[in-house]
Amino acid sequence: MAELFIGLMSGTSLDGVDGVLADFSDGKISVQGYAAAPFPVALRAELMALNTPGDNELHRAALAGNGLARAYAGVVQQLLEDAGVAAQAVEAIGAHGQTVRHRPGEFDDVGYTLQINNPSLLAELTGIPVVADFRSRDLAAGGQGAPLVPGFHHALFARRDRAVAVLNIGGISNLSLLPAGEGTVLGFDCGPGNALIDHWCQTYHGQPYDAGGQWAASGRVLPELLARLLAEPYFSKSPPKSTGRDLFNPDWLAACLGTSAADPADVQATLTELTAKACAEHLERHGPDSQLLVVCGGGALNSHLLSRLRALLPAVEVVSSAERGLPPQEVEAAAFAWLARCTLRGTPGNLASVTGARGARVLGAIYPA
């Protein structure tokens, strides 16, 4: 009998919503459908603006949550129609929401993480129970609240015969280290993924992203700028650690650029190299036994970025997750379907070895249909 869950993901890249319909029957993970939709222009702009302090934030965030729930509901409807599945056949939707602040452990030793969302409205619009607010329980238990996907990566990609690493390159890049056999799973955020690359491309080309990394490939890496970027203390910090646009944002980039009049293509090449080098150095430092690197997220579609990872990691087989059974844009959405299932089954969704929490915790809040 089918055991159906829907997972929704809108990450720090802010490019839109990815959704999957997943079947977990017989202990397996099988994606039955995929749908995606870009954010309406005004909603994307508002979600981006809410990443930094501004006027009337509470009011604006509440309305943005309503808009996000409607965007999510549209993707859910598309998934159900494409698969010919009734809403009543789906046990729950895992809806992470849109992270606009992530400050774990700061200010009062607990800190906070804030995801814009309206799961109650999503449950009303779809007629399906919704699981949301996955990160806050891990923070309450002393953890980073992120990344939460290494447990799913382990279930999907781990092998008994070789150590595997999974690199998700969204707006921020995160790495899961999966040992051969029964060892301890590790994971953390490496730093910027597509966030700065996309910002620079939008600024100079009016395009949301650098398709295939072609613009970056046309430029040359600026060694002095790359060194300034890599001097950021976050990169040398030991795990557990997580980050976001609170740190890696246009203001941070502007401070690193200073008053230099570099060619924009060269800056794009350098930003792409920053992402590749930060990810490669984190893998070499914390997962030196990894023989296979599975790349997912939007960054897996950037062929220039993948070529740089391969050049920086000559002893590691670097592949897209599509070569391991799940297209790059579907992996993180499937992870939140898996996390929603964990919540409903009363199973912990975090890994204390990843987040630094005091122990395993059942994550998320349930909003009945």
N, C-alpha and C positions, 0 to 999 in steps of 0.2 A: 504494500500500500504506500502511495506517495506521501512524503513528509515535506510539504512545501513551505518555503519561507522566501520573502523578498528582501533583498539588501539594497540600500540606496547609499550613494557616496557623492558628496560634493566637497572636494578637497580644497587645499590652500591655493591651487592653481586658479580657482574661481572661473573655470571654463564652462561649468554646467553640471548636470546631474547624470550619473551613470547608475543604472539599475539592473539587477539580475533576478530571475526566478530560479531558485535552487531547490533541488530535491536531496534530502539527507537520508532517505530510506536505506535500509541494509547497512547503515554505518558508512556509506559512501557520500561523496560530494559530487553532485552532477548538476551543472548549469543547464536549465531547460530553456532559458530565453534571456535576451539582453535588449535593453532599450536605453536611449540617451536623448537628452534635450539640452540645448544651450540655454543659459539664463537669459531672460529678457534684459535688454540693454540697461534699463533703469535699475532693475534689481541687482544686476552685477555691480553697477557703479555704487549703489548704496552699500552692498555687502563689503566692497573694497574700502569705501570711506569709513565704515564702522570698525575697521582694523586699527584706526588711530583715533585719539580723543577728538570730540567735536561737540557742537551744540545739540541739545535736545536728544541725547543718545537713547534714553529709555523709550521715548515715543517712537523714534525711528527704528530702533531694534525690534520693537513689538510688531510694527507694520511689516518690517522685512521678514520676520518670522512667518507672518501670514502669507506673504508672497512666496517664500521658500516652500511652505507646505503645499501651496497650489502647484508649484513647479514639480514637487515630488509626486503629488497625486496624478499629474499628467503622465509621468513616466510609469507609475503603477498601472494606470489604465491601459497604457500601450502594451505593457508586459502581459496583462491578463487577456487583452484582445488577441495579441499575436499567438499566445499559447492556447487560446480557447479554454481558459480556466476561469471558474467563478471565484469571486472574492471570498466566498465562504470556504473554499478549499485551501486557502492560505492561512497558516497558523498565525503568522505575525510578519510585520515589516520591521526591519532594523533600519532606523533612520538616525544617523549620527548627528545631523545638523551641520551648521557652518561655523567653524571655529573663527572667532574674531579676537580673542585674547587667550593667551596660554602662559601663565606665570606660576608654575608649580613651585611650592616650597619657599616662595618669596613673601616678604612683608610680615607674616605672622607665623612662619614655619609650616603653614599648610598651603597658603597661596590660593590660586583659583584657576579654573579653566572655564571658558565661556563659549558655548555653542548656541548660536541663534537657531531657533526652531519653534514650531508650534505643533507638537505631536498630537495634541487633542484635536486640532483642526484636521490634521492628516487622517486620524482615525474616523472622524465624521465624514470626510470627503470620500474615503475608500471603503468604509465598512469593514476594515481589517484591524485587528489589534496592532498597536505600534509599540516598539521598544526603543527608547531614546535615553539620553543622558548617560552614556557609557563611561565617561571618564571620571566623574566626580567622586565615585566611591573609592577608586584607586587612590586619588589624591587624599581623601579622608584617612586612608590607611597608610599615609606617608609616602605614597608613590608619585611618579611623574604624570600618571594618567595617560601616558603615551610612551612608545607606540603600543597599540593593543592588537595589532595584526600578527605578531610572531607566532602565537598559538595556532592560528589558522594556517599560516605559512608552513608550520611544522606538520600539521595534519595533511596538507596538500602536497608539499614538495620534499619532505624529508626522505632520506634513503639510508638503509642500513649499511651500505658498502662504501659510502663516501660522505665527507662533510660538504654541506650545501649552504650557500648564502643566498638570500633573496633580497634584492634591492628594489624598493618602490621609489620611483622618481615622480612625485607629484610636484606641488609647489615647494614642499620641503622633501628632502630625500631621507628615507629610513632604511635601516639594514637589519635583517634577521639572520642570525647565525645558528644553523641547524647541524649539530654534530652527528656523526655516524653513530648508529646504535642508540643508546639510552642516556647520553650525556645531557648536560644542562643547556637549554636554549637561551641565547642572549639576543638583545636587540636594542636599538637606540636610533635617534635622529642623527644623521651625519652633518646636516646643514642645509643650505639652499639646494633645491632641485631645479624646478622650472621657474620659480617666482621671479628671480632677477633677470633671467634670460627672456622671459615673456615681457616683463616690464620694459626692458630696453628695446625689444622689437616693436612693442606697441608705441613707444615714444618716438622712434625714428622711422618706422614704416607704416604705422597705423594698423598693423596686423597683430592678432592676438597671440601668435606664437611664431617661432622660426621654423617653418616646415622643413623637416628632415635635417635641420641644422645647416641649411645651405648658406645662410648669411654668415654664420659663425665660421664655416669652412672657407669663406672667401677672405677672412681677415687673418691676422697673425696675433699670436699670444704676446701680451706685453709683460715681460718678466717682472718689472718693478711694480706694476699694478697688481699682478697676481700675488706677489710677496706681501703687499699691503693687505690684500683681502684675506690671505691665509694667516695673517698675524692676529686675526680675531681670536680671543682667548677660548671661545666656545670649541674651536676645532681641537684643541689640545686637552680639553676637559675629559675626565674619565667617565664612562657610563656608571650608573644610569643617568641618562640625560635626554632632554627633548627640547625642541625649539619651535619657532614659527615666525610669522611676520612681525611679531613684537620686536625681534632683533633684525632679521634679514629682510629689510624693506628699502624703498628708494632713498630714504634719508641716510641709512647706513651706507648705501652705495655712493651717494653723493659725497659723504665725508671721506670715503676712501679715494674717490676720484680727485677731490680737491679742485684746484683751478687748472688742471692739465687739459690740454686741447687735443685729446686723443681722437683718432679716427673712429667713428662709431662701430664700424665693422670689426676693428681690432678690439674694442671693448667687448663686443658680443663674443668674439673668439675667446677672450680672457674669462668672461663669465661662464662660458661653457666649460672651459678648462678648470675653473674653480669647482664646479659641480663634480666633474669627473675625478679630479685630483683628491678632493675631500673624501669622496666615496671610496676611492682606491686606497688611500692612506688609512682610512678607518678599517677597511677589510684587512689590510696587511698587518695592522697593529693588533686588532682584536680577534680576527679569524684567520690566522696564517695557515691553518690546515685546510681551508676551503679549496676545493678543487673545481667546483661549479658555482657560477654566479647567475642566478635567474633574475632577469630584470623585468619589472612590470610598471604600470602607471604610464602616464603620457610620455615620460622621458624615453620609454622603450621604443617609441616611434621616431625618435631623433637619431637617425643613422650616424650622423657625425659624432654625437655624444657616445653612442655605443662603440664606435671605432676608437675613440679616445680611451674608453674604459679598457678595451682589448689591448691597446698599446701600453697602457700603464700597468696592466695585470697579465703579462705574457704567459705566466704559468697557470692561469685560471681559464677555464672554458666559460665564456660569457655568451649567454643566449637570452633571447626573448622568452617570456613565459608562454607565448604562443607555441613554442617548440616543446613545451612540457604540458600541453593540454588545455591551457586557459589563456585567451587573449589578454594583452596587458591592461586594457581598460575595464576588464571584468573582475580582476582579482580583488581589489579593495572593496568593491560593492559586495562580492561574494563573502568577504570576511565579515561584513556587518550582518548578512543573513545568518552566518555561523554564530556570531555573537548574540544575535536575537534568540537563536535556538538555545544557546547556553543559558540565557536568562530564564527562558520559560521552563527549562529542565532543571533549574536550580544548580547549574554547573558553573564553577568559576570561569571567568573570561579573561582574567589577567594572568600574567606570569610574573611572580615577584622577582625572579631572576632578571627580568627585563626592566620593570618599572621601578624597582626598589621598594615596593610596598611591603608592609609587615607580613603579608601572607596572601594566599589566594582569596579572592572575593567574587561573589556573584555581582555582576555589573548591571547597570541599567534600571530604568523605571518603566513599568508596563502601563499603557493607556488602552483599556479595553475598547473594543468596537462598540 
